[in-house]
Amino acid sequence: MAHTLSSLYSRLAEKNFLVIGRAGMDFYPQPAGAKIEEATRFFAALGGSSANICVAITRHGGKAALLTRVADDAVGRFCLNQLDQYGVDRSLVNNEGGEARNSLAVSESRIEDHQTVIYRNGAADFQMTVDDVASVDYKPYSALVTTGTVFAAEPSRSAAFQAFELARAAGVPLIFDVDYRPYSWASAQQASEVYSRAAAMCEIIIGNDVEFGFMAGDYDKGLEKARDLARTTASIVIYKMGEKGAITITADEELRTGIYPANALKPTGAGDSFMGGFIASLGNGLTLKEAVLRGSACAAIVVSRVGCAPAMPTVSELEEFLSTHPDPTL
């Protein structure tokens, strides 16, 4: 049963979030605009959708703990050091030995013919176990946040669903970014079934039109899928439509918002930045519409900068952006 909006907002106001999912290393060709195949210099940064969301939350003054596994090697230690530098609690990050490795993304800071090459074979974060999530005390957290990647392979899938059950039993709201990445899944049918199961358990669900259409089995039925979730199990569903903005749906209303113009360097990181800015803004007591707009502004800022985690805006940077950009019109 979904939390009421008032009880959900009250819980988010505690601003202490548990995020499940991967941390990885990102490489960006230098200078900005360089193509991977022509570059000889690269900038290394923390990456991975869940780690990025953690950083976004901390930049907004919230607390974020990451629950995952990292490789017991130099790259894994790089991720741990980066989490420390961003003020992310990594006490729930466990080491994974053997042949498992952290994800690695080589991503261009360019829009035209953009390329991102991702290495996810034998991913360490997919080795998260039921024991890892069973040892967590969920009660202190304002919400459990995850992206769809954690469900793409075992044992991570079973562990994530177990975490959902344990968090719900502790009265902790669940927040889900669908974030469908076909390369992580054995089949589209499996992904659709698993995502639908996960979404039905969550209070806040964020996805784009393609992802909701994917869960519905028909792109044209995606918006109805989002509305059905808001009517039945979720408190807030955000149906993103790219340049056309977003529709935010609750049991009582639908809000339509536009996007902020951006001088984009790259297309990556926007969703993670939106998520962090959105839930942090709700936690800070802003209205639902204000939170969506601030999330959209965070997305516009991140795509204009090199990197994902290091590109997440602070509150002061967000306020400066908003002071020079009027609310977008539809």
N, C-alpha and C positions, 0 to 999 in steps of 0.2 A: 504493500500500500504506500503510495507516495506521501511524502511530507506535504503539509499545507505550505503555501508560499510564505506565510508569516513564520512558521517554525523553521523552514529552510533558511530564510534570511537570518533568523536568530542564530542558527548554528554556524552559518558562514561568517557571521560577525566575529567569531572567535579567531578567525584568520590563521588556522593551523592545519595545513593540508598534507595528506599522505598521497604521494603520486607513485603509481606502479608502472614500471617499464624501463626502456633502455637508456643507457648513457653510452655515448660513443665518441669517436674522434672524427672531426671534420677537417678536410684539407681544402683550402681555397687558393686557386692560382692567383699569383700576383704579377702585375698590378690588376686592379679590378677591370674586368672586361677581357682579360686574357683567356684564351681557350686552353683546355687541359692539355691537348696534344702539342701545344706550342710553348707551354710554360716550363720554366726551370726553377722558379721560386714558388713556394707555397706557404700559406699562413695556417697554422694549426689552431683549432678551437674545440671547445666542448660542443658536442652535438647529441643527437638522439631526441626524439619528440618529448619523452617524459622528462629528461634532464632539462630541456629547453623550457618546458612549462614550469618546472621548479624555479629556474632562474627568473622567469617572468614574474612569478609570485613574490620572490624575495625582493626584486627591484621595486615592487609596489608596497613594501613594508610588511608583507605577510611572512609566515613561517612555512617551510616546505621540507618534507622528508621524502627521500627516494627509497623505494623498495625494489631491488633488482639484484642481479648477479653481474659481476665484471670478471674478466679474465685475470688470472693470477700471473700477470706479466707487466711489462713496462707500459703498454697502452692502457691496461686496466688501472695502473697506478696514476697515469696521466689523468684519467677520468676522475679518480678519487681526489687528486690534488686540485683539479678544476672545481669540483663540487665544493671543496673546502673554501676556495677563493671566492666563490659566489655566495657563501653562507648557507649552503644547502646541507641539511642534516643527512649524513650518509651512514648513520649507525645501523641501518637496516640493509645496507649493501653488503652482500656476501661474495667471497672470492670463489671462482670456478677454475679448477685446475685442468690438467689434461690438454686436449686439443681445442677446446672452446676458445673463441676470440671475441673481443668487442667489435661491434659494427664499425665500419669505416666508410665515410662518404667523401668522395672527391667532387666538389660542386663549384660550378662557375658563377662568378658575380657578373652575369650578363643575362639579358632577356632574350635577345635574338639568338635563335638556334641554341638555347640553353641546354647544357648537359650536366646531369648529376649521375655519377657512377657509384653504386652502393655495393659494398661487400658484406654479405650477411650469411655466408656459409658457416655452419657450426657456431652460430651466435651464442655468446655467453648468457645473454639475458633470457634466451629461451630455456635455459637450464634451471630457472627459478622453480622451486618445488613447493608442494603442499606444506612441508615442514617449515619452509621459510616464512610462509604467510601465517601459519598457525601460531608461531611464536610472538606475533605482534599484538600489542595491546591497542585496540582500535578506539577505545572510548575517548581518549584525549583529542582526537582529530575532528576538525570541522566538517571534512568531507574526504572521501576517497576518490581520486581522479585517475583515470587511465585512458589510453588510446587503444585503438583496435589492434595494434601490432602484438600486444601481449597474448592475444588469443590465437595467433597464427600457427603455433606449434606446441607440442607437448615436450616437457611437462608444464610449461608456462601456462598453457590454456587451463588445465585443471586447477593449477595453483591460483590463477586469477579469479576463476569462478568461486573457489573456496574463500578467497579474500572477500569477494562480494558478499558471500553468505555470512561470514564472520562480522563484517562491517555492518551489514543490515541488522544482525542480531544485537549489535552494540548501539543501534540507533543512529548510525553514521550515514549521511546521504551519499549517493553514488553519482559521479559525474563522468560522462563517457563521450570522448571524441571519436567518431567512427573511424576516420583516418584509414580508409581502405587502400592497401598497397598490394596489387595482385601478385607481385613477385614473391611475397612472403607466404602465399597460400598454395596448398596442393590443388585446390579447385575453387572455382567461383561459387559453386553450389554450397560447398562446405562453409565458405566465408559468409555467405548470405544467412545460412542457418545459425551459425554461431553468433553473428552480429545481432540478429533478431532476438536471440535468447538473451544476450547481454543487455541490449537496449531495453528490453521489457523489465529489467531489474533496476533501472536507473532513474534518478530524480531529474537530472539535467542531461540532455542529449544534444550534441552539436555535430552536424554533418552538412555536406553539400548536397545539391539536388541530385547529382549522380549517385551518391552513396545511399540516400534514402530510396531512390528509384531501384537501386541494386537490392536493398533489403526487401523492397516490395515485389521484386521480380519483374518490374516494368517501370521504365523511367517515368512514364506519364502518370504513374500512381504514387510517385515519391512524396509529393506534398500531402496526399491523403494519408500515407503511412505516418508522416510526421504528425498530422492532426490527430490521427487515431491514438498514437502514443500519448499525446497531451491530454486526450479525453479519458484515457484508461489508466495508465500507470505512471507517467512522468509529470513533473510539475512544470518544467520549462523545456521546450524543444526549439532549437534554432536551426532553421532551414536556410542554408547559405546558397546564394545564386551568383557568385562571382561578381562581375561588374554591375549586376542588377541589384546588389545589396542582399538583404536577408529578411526573412519572415520569422519573427519570434512568437511562439505559440504557447499559450497557457490554456487552462480549462475555460477561462473567462474572456480572453481577448487575443487578438493578433496584432502585432506591431510590425510595420514595414519600415526599414531603415536603409539608407544608401551607404555608399562607401566613400572614404576620403580619397581625393586624388593623391597619387604618389609618384615621385620621380624614381621609379623602381630600377634597382640594379640587378635584381634577381627575383624569382618567384617563390623561393623557399623561406620557411620560417613563419609565414603569415598566420597559419592556423594555430601554432603553438603560442604565438604572441597574443592572438585574439583570446584564446582560452585563459591564459594567465591574467590578462588585463580585465577580462569580463568577470571572472570569479573574484578577483581581488577587489574590483569595484563594487560588486554586490556585497562583499564582506565589509566594505567601507561605508555601507548604508545608502548607496546611491540607488536611484530607481532602476527598474529593469531596462528601460529605454536608454538611460544614461550609461548603464553598464555595457550594453551592446555597442553604443557609439564609441565608448572609450576602448573597448576591445578592437573595434574596427580601426580606430586611430593607431593603436599599438601595432596592428598588422601593417598599416601604411608606413609606419616608421621603420619597421624591421626590414621590409623589402627594399628600402632605400639605402641600407647599410650592408657592409660585408659581414658575413657570419650570421649565425642564428643566436646562440646563447649570448655572445658579446654584444649583439645588436639589440637586445631587449631594452626598452626604454625605462628610465627611472620615472618616478612620479613627476619630478620637476621638468624632465624632458617632455613628458606627455602633456603637462599643463602648458608648456611653451608652444607645443604643436597646436593644441586646441585653441590657444589665444590668437593664432594666425590663420586658422582654418575654420570657417563657419560650418555648422552642422550640414552634412550633405543632403541634398534634395533628391527625390526620386524622379 
